[in-house]
Amino acid sequence: MISINDRETCVNRALTVILMTLLLDAVGMSLVFPILPGLLRELAGADATSRHYGGLLAVYAAMQFLFSPMLGALSDRFGRRPVLLASLAGAAADYVLMALAPSLAWLYVGRVLSGITGASMAVGTACITDVTPEPDRARRYGQMGAAMGLGFIAGPLIGGALGEWSLRAPFFAAAAMNALTLALAWAALPESNQNRTARLALAKFNAFSTLHRLRGKPPLLPLVGVFAVVALVSQVPGSLWILYGQDRYGWSAWVAGLSLACYGGLHAVSQAFVTGPLVARLGEQRALLAGMAADGIGFVGMGVAVAGWMPFALLPLFAVGGLALPALQAVLARQVDEQHQGELQGTLASIASLIGVGGPLIVTAGFAATRLSWPGSVWIAAAALYLLALPLLFSRRARGA
């Protein structure tokens, strides 16, 4: 029989390793951001850079949509640890492939592989859910966001510095980061899923069937709709921040990287020290509304900002906006039993990835169409999208959740 102290030690070790895994994964992923436009100019030419930038984001999201439910279901059946280890190993190999890519086609192949193996977020969320009591989950999800935020501080700065030496160097550094993460997880990550009794039905491998099964969960469905709105709005800064800053304000690569580092730093502080207390004080639903309101105000500010320092001044609003997702994840996690958390997280990751397929293409195309007439209109439209979430959040079925 496992003692209480032994169980607490196991839980703390799992939390530490998962948070470190997400931190290093974020560093590895964001290392390549500052140099990707330059690499695309080298492989595809300056005229095609924007198109292929959006295309690479869309390909990655498409693979995430198709394969996240499979990886989530596999983690329910066989455990979180083996799925996470396989994902990290695949990501390390993928970055080496992209570092050596001789052509644009190979870069796309690399993004396909990274999308297939990129299960660390969904499986990591399921691990956290496994070992965390329900009242503490929003705080833990906030800590996950903080770990990712810290990774996005260091990653762009390191990638920008390495990119001054070689456009390929950040990819090798990202591979090394994933290899380090793999070694850490292999040595120290315990298995968190102790109830591996979920049946491995082939239908669970079908991304579209997971969305179809949501119809059988009435309280969950409108909340998933809110999640979809939040994911859709997040495509704007995710796809446009660097391109918009350089085109609108004339940011250099260093300033663009610095802005990402500041964004990640404030986001990490907010997630680590603000999310838990505010969710406990306000409740999950009101914290979600506060996060969407802060984010929306920040988006409007970006739409009307005319000087390069103004986005920096708006970063605190985006940091508070980070309240929305952890609060929403906590509400969603309460709607399913412990044996199906991996499937839920995989389904949510699939929805976000499906939106991520078209999102970058739509956002970059919208910016290209309005950059001469009203370049900030994309940000204003994104703020308005949050209004779509309110009827879903306050619907009768959602209130029964």
BELTA-V288697 format. One record per residue. N is the residue number from 1. RES is the residue in one letter. OMEGA is omega as a letter, one per 20 degrees, with the letter a starting at -180 (NA if undefined). Layout:
N,RES,OMEGA
N,RES,OMEGA
This chain:
1,M,a
2,I,r
3,S,r
4,I,a
5,N,r
6,D,r
7,R,r
8,E,r
9,T,r
10,C,r
11,V,a
12,N,r
13,R,r
14,A,r
15,L,a
16,T,a
17,V,r
18,I,r
19,L,r
20,M,r
21,T,r
22,L,r
23,L,a
24,L,r
25,D,r
26,A,r
27,V,a
28,G,a
29,M,a
30,S,r
31,L,a
32,V,a
33,F,a
34,P,a
35,I,a
36,L,r
37,P,r
38,G,r
39,L,r
40,L,r
41,R,r
42,E,a
43,L,a
44,A,a
45,G,a
46,A,a
47,D,a
48,A,a
49,T,a
50,S,a
51,R,a
52,H,r
53,Y,r
54,G,a
55,G,r
56,L,r
57,L,a
58,A,r
59,V,r
60,Y,a
61,A,r
62,A,r
63,M,r
64,Q,r
65,F,a
66,L,a
67,F,r
68,S,r
69,P,r
70,M,a
71,L,r
72,G,r
73,A,r
74,L,r
75,S,r
76,D,a
77,R,a
78,F,r
79,G,a
80,R,a
81,R,a
82,P,r
83,V,a
84,L,r
85,L,r
86,A,r
87,S,a
88,L,r
89,A,r
90,G,r
91,A,r
92,A,r
93,A,a
94,D,a
95,Y,r
96,V,r
97,L,a
98,M,r
99,A,a
100,L,a
101,A,r
102,P,a
103,S,r
104,L,a
105,A,r
106,W,r
107,L,r
108,Y,r
109,V,r
110,G,r
111,R,r
112,V,a
113,L,a
114,S,r
115,G,r
116,I,a
117,T,a
118,G,a
119,A,a
120,S,a
121,M,a
122,A,a
123,V,r
124,G,r
125,T,r
126,A,r
127,C,r
128,I,r
129,T,a
130,D,a
131,V,a
132,T,r
133,P,a
134,E,a
135,P,a
136,D,a
137,R,r
138,A,r
139,R,r
140,R,r
141,Y,r
142,G,r
143,Q,r
144,M,r
145,G,r
146,A,r
147,A,r
148,M,r
149,G,r
150,L,r
151,G,r
152,F,r
153,I,a
154,A,a
155,G,a
156,P,r
157,L,r
158,I,a
159,G,r
160,G,r
161,A,r
162,L,a
163,G,r
164,E,r
165,W,a
166,S,r
167,L,a
168,R,a
169,A,r
170,P,r
171,F,r
172,F,r
173,A,r
174,A,r
175,A,r
176,A,r
177,M,r
178,N,r
179,A,r
180,L,r
181,T,r
182,L,r
183,A,r
184,L,a
185,A,r
186,W,a
187,A,a
188,A,a
189,L,r
190,P,r
191,E,a
192,S,a
193,N,a
194,Q,a
195,N,a
196,R,a
197,T,a
198,A,r
199,R,a
200,L,r
201,A,a
202,L,r
203,A,a
204,K,r
205,F,a
206,N,a
207,A,a
208,F,r
209,S,r
210,T,r
211,L,r
212,H,a
213,R,r
214,L,a
215,R,r
216,G,a
217,K,a
218,P,a
219,P,a
220,L,a
221,L,r
222,P,r
223,L,r
224,V,r
225,G,r
226,V,r
227,F,a
228,A,r
229,V,r
230,V,r
231,A,r
232,L,r
233,V,a
234,S,r
235,Q,a
236,V,r
237,P,a
238,G,a
239,S,a
240,L,a
241,W,a
242,I,a
243,L,a
244,Y,a
245,G,a
246,Q,a
247,D,a
248,R,a
249,Y,r
250,G,r
251,W,r
252,S,r
253,A,r
254,W,r
255,V,r
256,A,r
257,G,r
258,L,r
259,S,r
260,L,r
261,A,r
262,C,r
263,Y,a
264,G,a
265,G,r
266,L,r
267,H,a
268,A,r
269,V,r
270,S,a
271,Q,a
272,A,a
273,F,a
274,V,a
275,T,a
276,G,r
277,P,a
278,L,r
279,V,r
280,A,a
281,R,a
282,L,a
283,G,a
284,E,a
285,Q,a
286,R,r
287,A,r
288,L,r
289,L,r
290,A,r
291,G,r
292,M,r
293,A,r
294,A,r
295,D,a
296,G,r
297,I,r
298,G,r
299,F,r
300,V,r
301,G,r
302,M,a
303,G,a
304,V,a
305,A,a
306,V,a
307,A,a
308,G,r
309,W,a
310,M,r
311,P,r
312,F,r
313,A,a
314,L,a
315,L,r
316,P,r
317,L,r
318,F,r
319,A,r
320,V,r
321,G,r
322,G,r
323,L,a
324,A,a
325,L,r
326,P,r
327,A,r
328,L,r
329,Q,r
330,A,r
331,V,a
332,L,a
333,A,r
334,R,a
335,Q,r
336,V,a
337,D,a
338,E,a
339,Q,a
340,H,r
341,Q,r
342,G,r
343,E,r
344,L,a
345,Q,r
346,G,r
347,T,r
348,L,r
349,A,r
350,S,r
351,I,r
352,A,a
353,S,r
354,L,r
355,I,r
356,G,r
357,V,a
358,G,a
359,G,a
360,P,r
361,L,a
362,I,a
363,V,a
364,T,r
365,A,r
366,G,r
367,F,r
368,A,a
369,A,a
370,T,a
371,R,r
372,L,a
373,S,r
374,W,a
375,P,a
376,G,a
377,S,r
378,V,r
379,W,r
380,I,r
381,A,r
382,A,r
383,A,a
384,A,a
385,L,r
386,Y,r
387,L,r
388,L,a
389,A,a
390,L,r
391,P,r
392,L,a
393,L,a
394,F,r
395,S,a
396,R,a
397,R,r
398,A,r
399,R,r
400,G,a
401,A,NA
